[in-house]
Amino acid sequence: MYFKKLYVFDNDQPKLAIIRNYKESDFTSLMKVQEESFPPPFPSELWWNEEQLSNHVKLFPEGALCIEVDGRIAGSMTGLIVDYHNEDHTWEDITDNGYIRNHNDNGNTLYVVDICVSPQYRKLGLGKHLMQSMYEIVIEKKLTRLLGGGRMPGFHKQAESLTPSQYFDAVVKGELKDPVITFLLRAGRTPVKVVENYLEDADSCNYGALMEWKNPFIKIED
């Protein structure tokens, strides 16, 4: 199981943080973080429910992480293992709509189901620390990569002038900033491709951008 202590900084003030596996007693706090992290127009039915969280801790507890600051759960990240070979997919298909009943211990890829941090804690860099913890799980389990589809919530503002792929490329080149894609780049993820109808999300016009982190200890044939 996973447990890490570290310090995060609020301006120049260090604060003790703990990253650990979440458990059943955390479910109420985790659902509150989801509500704070994904306000409307993000569909509320995509927030975690108790059955989904129960599956996370039963089917793949190693991939169910939360981060505490000052004793309060401030964010979480969830993954599952899949056997992935570049197949087209939606978020709903590859994560079993967040229920992860398709988790495969013998797969090759740690797939990100979700990452979220409450807005009041985002200046502390918690998301990057959660991502780093998932990279460590990829290495520990000798998987080939971490993969996930990122929302592109800034795309709707550019949709009349740019295609989804043009928007994504502009963010990767630093010509535009996107709240999610720019964060993923800063957290070490690299671009794979844009996927149509990846997730129901009005701000992203239902597009998602697949981004990966390759295990540096395992050679992957491109």
ROMI-908767 format. One line per 8 residues: number of its first residue (from 1); their letters; for each residue x, y, z of N, C-alpha, C. Coordinates in steps of 0.02 Angstrom, whole numbers, plus 50000, padded with zeros to 5 digits. Each point is the difference from the previous one (the first is absolute). Layout:
<atoms>
NUM	A	X:Y:Z:X:Y:Z:X:Y:Z; ...;
</atoms>
This chain:
<atoms>
1	MYFKKLYV	50043:49940:50000:49957:50060:50000:50044:50062:50000; 49970:50057:49987:50038:50061:49989:49992:50049:50058; 50056:50028:50022:49998:50051:50052:50062:50044:49993; 49990:50065:49994:50056:50047:49992:49985:50064:50038; 50051:50024:50037:49997:50066:50031:50044:50048:49960; 49977:50061:49992:50039:50050:49965:49976:50069:50023; 50038:50051:49981:49980:50068:50015:49981:50037:49936; 49944:50035:50003:49979:50045:49947:50004:50071:50027;
9	FDNDQPKL	50001:50048:49954:50011:50069:50022:49943:50045:49981; 49973:50035:50051:49951:50053:49990:50039:50065:50003; 50017:50028:49941:50050:50053:49995:50065:49972:50028; 50027:50029:50053:50062:49974:50029:49988:49958:50063; 49938:49985:50014:49983:49963:50061:49993:49926:49986; 50045:49957:50028:49993:49928:49988:49940:49971:50038; 49965:49953:49968:49945:49965:50031:50010:49925:49989; 49990:49961:50052:50007:49928:49994:49942:49971:49960;
17	AIIRNYKE	50017:49958:49952:49949:49966:49960:50014:49925:50002; 49947:49962:49994:50005:49927:49999:49963:49974:49939; 50033:49957:49961:49968:49965:49945:49994:49927:50021; 49939:49974:49995:49987:49931:50023:49943:49971:49960; 49989:49936:50009:49941:49968:49970:49937:50021:50037; 49949:50019:49963:49937:50016:50035:49961:49938:50017; 49955:50008:50049:49962:49943:50026:49927:50021:50010; 49959:49953:50022:49928:50012:50003:49983:50060:50044;
25	SDFTSLMK	50036:50011:50054:49984:50056:50045:50015:50067:49968; 50034:50001:49942:50015:50062:49965:49948:50018:49948; 49951:49957:49987:49957:50010:49942:49963:50067:50001; 49973:50019:50057:49963:50064:50004:50046:50058:49982; 50060:50000:50025:50048:50054:49985:50019:49999:49926; 50009:49941:49972:50019:49995:49930:49944:50026:49954; 49938:49986:50016:49945:50024:49960:49993:50076:50006; 50017:50028:50058:49999:50073:50009:50054:50032:49957;
33	VQEESFPP	50059:49970:49996:50053:50026:49958:49979:49999:49927; 49966:49947:49978:49975:49997:49932:49952:50058:49985; 49954:50011:50046:49951:50053:49991:50033:50069:49995; 50051:50011:50041:50036:50064:49998:50043:50007:49937; 50027:49944:49977:50047:50002:49944:49967:50007:49933; 49940:49972:49993:49966:49999:49935:49931:50032:50005; 49996:50066:50007:49936:50034:50004:49965:50001:49932; 49936:50016:49998:49965:50007:49936:50038:50049:49954;
41	PFPSELWW	50000:49988:49933:49956:49953:49964:50023:49928:49999; 50054:49982:50036:50019:49930:50003:49942:49959:50029; 49979:49946:49967:49941:49963:50023:50010:49966:50067; 49955:50013:50046:50007:49975:50069:49997:49923:50002; 49968:49970:49951:49996:49926:50000:50068:49968:49988; 50050:50040:49980:50067:49973:49992:50042:50005:50063; 49974:50032:50052:50035:49999:50065:49999:49928:50026; 50049:49983:50042:50002:49933:50028:49938:49986:50042;
49	NEEQLSNH	49978:49937:49996:49948:49976:50046:50031:49946:50044; 49963:49979:50049:50028:49954:50050:50018:49932:49969; 49960:49976:49953:50014:49936:49969:50066:50002:49961; 50011:50055:49963:50063:50007:49963:50059:50000:50048; 49996:50040:50052:50055:50003:50048:50012:49933:50034; 49947:49965:50015:50007:49933:50030:50038:49953:49953; 49984:50004:49935:50036:49959:49952:50074:50018:49997; 50015:50065:50004:50070:50021:49997:50041:49968:50056;
57	VKLFPEGA	49974:50001:50060:50039:49975:50057:49999:49924:50003; 49952:49967:49968:49998:49927:50000:50038:49969:49942; 49993:50030:49940:50028:49970:49940:50072:50019:49987; 50019:50063:50016:50068:50022:49990:50018:50054:50051; 50007:49981:50063:50012:50049:50053:50065:50039:49990; 50050:49968:49967:50063:50035:49988:49991:50062:49957; 49949:49999:49957:49988:50056:49955:49950:50050:50026; 49982:49995:50063:49952:50047:50031:50037:50043:50050;
65	LCIEVDGR	50020:50060:49979:50042:50043:50040:49964:50064:50020; 50014:50024:50059:49977:50066:50021:50058:50038:50031; 49993:50066:50004:50051:50041:50032:49968:50043:50054; 50030:49999:50059:49975:50038:50057:50047:50060:50013; 49971:50056:50017:50037:50059:50022:49966:50024:50064; 50039:50009:50052:49973:50021:50065:49943:49954:50022; 50006:49935:49985:49952:49951:50022:49936:49996:49959; 49995:50040:49947:49940:49999:49958:50017:49973:49931;
73	IAGSMTGL	49957:49956:49973:50010:49975:49932:49989:50058:49952; 50053:50016:49962:49997:50057:49955:49999:49979:49926; 50013:49937:49986:50000:49977:49931:50004:49925:49996; 49990:49973:49940:50004:49928:49991:50019:49985:49928; 50023:49939:49990:50016:49975:49933:49986:49925:50000; 49969:49977:49946:49979:49931:49996:50023:49971:49933; 50023:49938:50001:50019:49966:49938:49979:49927:50001; 50006:49969:49942:49990:49928:49994:50051:49975:49950;
81	IVDYHNED	50012:49935:49998:50046:49971:49952:49959:49969:49943; 50020:50016:49939:49968:49972:49940:50055:49973:49955; 49981:49955:49955:50046:49976:49949:49985:50041:49937; 50042:50050:49988:49985:50049:49948:50050:49995:49943; 49972:50001:49939:50042:49996:49939:49975:50050:49949; 49994:50063:50022:49983:50056:49956:49930:49997:49970; 49954:49966:50033:49932:49996:49976:49964:50067:50012; 49957:50019:49954:49956:50058:50011:49952:49983:50056;
89	HTWEDITD	49983:50049:50041:49956:49987:50057:49972:50065:50026; 49949:49994:50041:49973:50057:50038:50020:49990:50073; 49993:50054:50039:50013:49994:50072:49953:49949:50030; 49937:50001:49980:49951:49954:50029:50018:49928:49986; 50022:49985:49938:50017:49931:49982:50061:49975:50039; 50053:50039:50001:50063:49973:50027:50002:50000:50076; 49957:50040:50032:49998:50000:50073:49938:49964:50027; 49960:49970:49956:49937:49970:50021:49957:50053:50034;
97	NGYIRNHN	49998:50060:49969:49961:50056:50028:50020:50015:50072; 50064:49991:50015:50025:50015:50067:49991:49944:50051; 49971:49944:49980:49989:49944:50046:50059:49951:49999; 50044:50004:49953:50062:49962:49990:49991:49924:50008; 49942:49973:49983:49991:49927:50004:50042:49965:49947; 50028:50037:49953:50043:49972:49948:50074:50003:50019; 50015:50018:50063:50070:50002:50022:50034:49932:49987; 50061:50004:49973:50036:49939:49979:50070:50001:50030;
105	DNGNTLYV	50011:49960:50051:50066:49998:50032:50056:49982:49952; 49983:49967:49944:50050:49977:49952:50008:50049:49942; 49970:50059:50005:50005:50048:49946:50068:50034:49998; 50008:50046:49952:50065:50033:49990:49999:50075:50015; 49941:50028:50014:49993:50073:50005:49960:50020:50061; 50025:50047:50038:49962:50031:50054:49961:50057:49969; 49934:49994:50000:49957:50050:49968:49969:50045:50053; 50005:50065:49989:49974:50048:50048:49924:50005:49992;
113	VDICVSPQ	49965:49984:50053:49927:50008:50001:49982:50072:50016; 50036:50030:50047:49981:50067:50023:50056:50029:50042; 50007:50066:49997:50042:50037:50047:49964:50065:50015; 49997:50018:50064:49967:50063:50018:50030:50027:50064; 50000:50067:50005:50024:50035:50059:49951:50057:50014; 49980:50007:50063:49954:50055:50018:50032:50066:49982; 49960:50047:49972:50028:50064:49976:50042:50037:50051; 49981:49999:50064:50037:50039:50050:50070:49972:50013;
121	YRKLGLGK	50015:49939:49975:50065:49970:50011:50043:49998:49936; 49976:50025:49945:50034:49990:49936:50067:50036:49996; 50009:50053:50037:50064:50036:49997:50056:49963:50035; 49984:49944:50032:50051:49962:50037:50035:49947:49958; 49978:49990:49939:50032:49950:49957:49983:49928:50016; 49940:49990:50029:49982:49932:50022:49991:49952:49941; 49972:50026:49946:49987:49956:49942:50064:49971:49972; 50052:50040:49998:50065:49975:49975:50028:49946:50046;
129	HLMQSMYE	49991:50008:50066:50024:49948:50046:49959:49936:49994; 49935:50005:49989:49959:49941:49988:50023:49964:49936; 50012:50039:49948:50022:49970:49937:50067:49963:50009; 50046:50032:50036:50065:49968:50013:49991:49934:50038; 49952:49998:50045:49987:49938:50037:49975:49945:49954; 49959:50018:49952:49977:49950:49951:50057:49976:49956; 50046:50045:49983:50059:49978:49962:50039:49947:50040; 50005:50011:50064:50036:49953:50043:49965:49932:50001;
137	IVIEKKLT	49934:50000:49997:49963:49937:49998:50012:49965:49933; 50003:50038:49945:50017:49971:49935:50067:49963:50004; 50049:50032:50031:50067:49970:50005:49998:49938:50046; 49966:50007:50057:49998:49945:50049:49966:49938:49969; 49950:50010:49958:49964:49944:49971:50028:49980:49932; 50055:50033:49978:50033:49983:49938:49954:50005:49939; 49958:50051:50001:49956:50014:49944:50037:50042:49948; 49975:50000:49939:50036:50036:49947:49985:50075:50000;
145	RLLGGGRM	49941:50020:50024:49983:50071:49996:49943:50017:50048; 49993:50065:50011:49939:50029:50027:49968:50036:49942; 49934:49992:49993:49963:50031:49945:49935:50027:50027; 49976:50053:49970:49935:50027:50018:49978:50053:49951; 49936:50012:49998:49972:50052:49957:49986:50063:50040; 50031:50055:49980:49988:50064:50035:49944:50039:49968; 49960:50032:50041:49951:50049:49974:50038:50057:49967; 49966:50036:49955:50028:50060:49969:49951:50057:50012;
153	PGFHKQAE	49991:50021:50063:49946:50046:50017:50006:50069:49969; 50059:50018:49975:50006:50064:49966:49981:49997:49927; 49987:49941:49973:49989:49993:49928:49938:50037:49976; 49946:50001:50040:49938:50031:49976:50010:50073:49982; 50049:50032:50030:50012:50071:49986:50035:50010:49932; 50029:49946:49974:50038:50004:49937:49968:49958:49945; 49943:49969:50014:49972:49950:49954:49980:50028:49933; 49984:50065:49996:49980:50028:49936:50059:50012:49954;
161	SLTPSQYF	50060:50004:50027:50059:50015:49959:50051:49944:49996; 49996:49951:50046:50049:49946:50000:49965:49933:50003; 50030:49949:49967:49976:49932:50010:50026:49976:50068; 49972:49946:50026:50025:49974:50064:50075:49984:49998; 50024:49970:49946:50071:49984:49995:50043:50062:49996; 49976:50051:49964:50037:50064:49997:50004:50033:50068; 49945:49997:50037:50000:50028:50068:50049:49964:50045; 49998:49934:49998:50045:49959:50040:50073:50015:49983;
169	DAVVKGEL	50015:50003:49935:50068:50015:49979:50022:50069:50024; 49955:50049:49998:50017:50067:50023:50015:50002:50074; 49965:49959:50039:50014:49996:50072:50067:49967:50012; 50014:49946:49963:50064:49965:50008:50058:50045:49981; 49991:50043:49950:50052:50046:49978:50007:50061:50046; 49953:50009:50046:50002:50056:50045:49968:50063:49972; 49965:49994:49944:49966:50058:49970:49935:50016:50035; 49970:49950:50030:49939:50007:50041:50011:49962:50065;
177	KDPVITFL	49961:50018:50050:50000:49963:50063:49931:49969:50011; 50001:49939:50025:49938:49965:50016:50005:49977:50073; 49947:50009:50040:50004:49983:50071:50020:49928:50014; 49981:49954:49956:50015:49929:50012:50062:49978:49961; 50001:50013:49935:50055:49976:49958:50067:50030:50021; 50000:50065:50015:50063:50032:50021:50024:49969:50066; 49953:49987:50046:50018:49966:50063:50031:49932:49986; 49970:49961:49956:50026:49933:49986:50070:50003:49970;
185	LRAGRTPV	50012:50049:49956:50067:50009:49972:50050:50015:50056; 49981:50044:50046:50045:50018:50055:50011:49941:50047; 49953:49954:50001:50006:49942:50044:50037:49942:49967; 50025:50010:49939:50042:49949:49969:49967:49959:49946; 49937:50013:49984:49966:49962:49949:50017:50025:49930; 50000:49956:49951:50014:50019:49931:49941:49982:49955; 49990:50038:49944:49940:49992:49960:50000:49935:49959; 49940:49972:49992:49990:49942:49956:49955:50020:49942;
193	KVVENYLE	49936:50017:50015:49955:50022:49948:49936:50027:50031; 49961:50034:49958:49934:50026:50020:49947:49948:49983; 49951:49992:50044:49948:49950:49991:49932:50034:49999; 49960:49986:49949:49933:50027:49994:49951:49961:50045; 49952:50036:50029:49949:49969:50042:50031:49958:50056; 50053:50027:50030:50035:49964:50053:49961:50002:50065; 49971:50059:50015:49966:50011:50064:49947:50053:49992; 49944:49991:50033:49947:50051:49999:50024:50062:50039;
201	DADSCNYG	50019:50051:49963:50028:50060:50032:49991:50059:49952; 49954:50045:50016:49984:50055:49955:50060:50045:49986; 50040:50015:50052:50057:50045:49991:50051:49972:49951; 50007:49934:49999:50047:49967:49954:49967:49980:49934; 49936:50017:49992:49962:49979:49941:50004:49924:49992; 50004:49966:50056:50001:49927:50004:50065:49969:49974; 50051:50039:49988:50065:49974:49979:50044:49987:50061; 50047:49954:49992:50051:49989:50051:50067:49991:49966;
209	ALMEWKNP	50053:50012:50037:50067:49992:49973:50036:49945:50038; 50017:49946:49965:50038:49946:50031:50071:50023:50012; 50024:49989:50062:50069:50018:50017:50028:49945:50044; 50065:49986:49991:50030:49943:50034:50064:50020:50037; 50022:49955:50043:50066:50002:50031:50028:49930:49994; 50056:49994:49965:50029:49934:49988:50048:49982:50056; 49996:49938:50022:50046:49974:50050:50071:50004:49974; 50044:50040:50030:50067:50008:49973:50044:49938:50007;
217	FIKIED	49976:49950:50038:50038:49940:50010:49979:49943:49954; 49949:50012:49957:49976:49950:49954:49998:50031:49930; 50031:49967:49952:50000:50025:49932:49935:49982:49966; 49967:50052:49971:49938:49990:49963:50014:50013:49927; 49982:49952:49958:50009:50010:49928:49947:50048:49975; 50022:50055:49968:49953:50050:49973:49968:49975:49936;
</atoms>
